[in-house]
């Protein structure tokens, strides 16, 4: 075997190793991305994030509290990693659209969740519920979660 043939074989072997490593990396990346996808109502999802309260201008103009608009406060879930919410079939999703790179969700929660003693603004919570697209001016994120369960998560 000539020196050129030996160098060629070494090059081919190294190239194939690189291709295999690249393939495994891309496969792992695709699997990780798939784990961050969720579906709209009727699917029930479970998300973990930081509990926040935010204030927005409300009616009549939804522009400025200083200029006379009412104050609207809402409960929000800030996620540590962005997610994608995939639209279902047209018969089940009310025309909702797939939303990518969602990092914060406005939460629709009942009074029993709000008065829970162990919830801490700024703390981690686990929310179980159904996702839907915003529908009106009172919805302050692209995607909302109608929470059926809200629990504090210990670090």
ABEGO torsion letter per residue (X at the ends): XBAAAAAAAAAAAAAAAAAAAAAAAAAAAAAAAAAABBBBOABBBBBBBBBBBBBBBBOAAGABAAAGBBBBBBBBBBBABBBBBBBBBAAAAGGBBBBBGBABBBBBBBAAAAABAABBBGBBBBBBEBBBBBABAABABABBBBBABBBBBBX
